[in-house]
């Protein structure tokens, strides 16, 4: 096992930022971040796209809390605050293929902030 290069780290961060920015109402950015067959809490990714369209534009805040990259797989934890009044901790799994890094699965839970 080796540590990912700065270039790989930045490539994964770029995908995560597309997701986080896209969740504020830009479905096209979301589609750039997710694999076509991605799942979210066991459901097809289309459920997220539909929710973002239904909810509309928002200016939530978000951050990447944790990132681990080994070879062509990565795992990240993100926090989204005030997404239409909700706060979430999320876990994304990413895979790098010939097209670059993509999120293949996302799980999340709602949290209360202090």
N, C-alpha and C positions, 0 to 999 in steps of 0.2 A: 504494500500500500504506500502511495506517495501523496504528498500534498499537491493540490491543484495549483497550477500557475496563476499568476495575477490575471493573465488574459482570460483563462477559463473562468476564474472567479467573477470577473467583470461581465463576461458573457451571460452567466447565470443571473447575476444581479440585474442586468438589463432586461431579461425576460421577466423577472419578478416585478421590476418597476413598471413594465408594460401592463402586467396584470393589475397591480395596485392602482395605477393611473386609470386604466380602463374600467375598473370597478366604480369609478366616479361618473360613469355614464357613456363611455366610449367602447362600444361592443367591438369595433374593428381592432382596437388595441388588444382587447381580450382574446380575440381570435388569433392574433399574432403570437400570443403567449401560450395558448393551450394546444395540445395535440388534438387532432380531429376526433379521436376516440377517448378523450379524457373523461374522467368521472369525478363527480363532486358528491361526497357523502353517499356513494353508491348509485347515484343517478347520472344520466347523461349530462354532459357539459351544457347542452342547450338550455337546461333549467336555469343556469346562471345567466346566460345571455338574455333569456326571457325576463328574468327578474330585473336586470339592469335596465332593459328597455322600459319595462312597466314602471319602475321607480323613478326613472329620469335622472337628470344631472344632479350631482351632489358634490360637496367639497369636503369629504371626509379626510382624516389624517391617517397615515399608515407608516409602518416601518418594517424592515427585515430584522428580526431578533436573533436569528440563528441560521447558519448555512454550513452544510457539510457536503463536500464533493469528493467522490472517489471514482476515478476512471470516468465512465460515461453515465454515471448516475449522481443525483444530488437530492438532498433533503433540506427543506427550509421551514422555519416557523416565522409567520408574519402576524402583526397585530394591526387591526383596522379599528379606528375610533370614530364614533358618530356617523356610521353609515345609515342614514335615515333614522337616527336615534338608537341604533344598535352598535354594540362593540363586540369584536370577534378576535379570538385567537385561532389561527389557521395553520395547517401543515400541508405543504406542497411537496410532491415528489416529481422530479424532473429526469428526463432521459435525453442524452445527446445522440442524434442519429445524423445521417448525411445532410439533413436540413438544419442542423444546429440544435440548440437546447429548446425543449418544450415541456410544459407542465403536463404530466399524464394523470395525476390524481390530486385531489384536494379534499381535506376533511376540515371541519371547523366546529367550533362551539361558541355560543354567546357567553360573554363575560360581563361582570359589573366592574366598573372602575371606581377607585377610591376618590 
